[in-house]
Amino acid sequence: MNFLAHLHLAKLADSSLLGNLMADFVRGNPHQHWSAPVADGILMHRRLDVMTDALPEVRSARQLFRAETYRVAPITLDVIWDHFLARHWQHFTPGQTLVHFSAAAEREIMPQLADTPIEFQELNAVMWRERWFEHYAQPARLERVLHGMASRRPRLAALRDSYHDFTQHYDQLEALFFVFYPRLMALATSRTL
């Protein structure tokens, strides 16, 4: 899962949006440095990452990647899942538009940024201004996202080529998402995630 799905599931679980969004920027035991709600959100994000990677549908999705992109498939899949969530937002959350969800998340997170890691603050400055989540629904946007990630981290250069795997297997990936994401939503709603 990437940023949008983590926020969506956190909202369903009534978990800290800040903690769930910030988790990749925090190491170690979050309870040593963060309030209980934020630390619990960080831990929810970590559990969700482990659970998602182990799902049979996600394992099947990884097999769709070529040998040269297989190593970066988990990163690419995280972005792909956000694409399908954004593209089908009204199906999963019919009572609220993605624009309204994104604006509400921004209003909740931005006032809490002062003591967060600087890299996380920089991410937020760009993410909300450029309205990432609304643009995730456009397949071509993923090419830009993957290229940007590859250029920032040279050892992940294969991300550039993984866009081809996404477009080549679009329908299969979409079908897999529709199988597992409702289960994650149910776990989040029941607060068992």
Secondary structure, 3 states (H helix, E strand, C coil): CCHHHHHHHHHHCCCCHHHHHHHHHCCCCHHHCCCHHHHHHHHHHHHHHHHHHHCHHHHHHHCCCCCCCHHHHHHHHHHHHHHHHHHCHHHHCCCCCHHHHHHHHHHHHHHHCCCCCHHHHHHHHHHHHCCHHHHCCCHHHHHHHHHHHHHHCHHHCCHHHHHHHHHHCHHHHHHHHHHHHHHHHHHHHCCCC
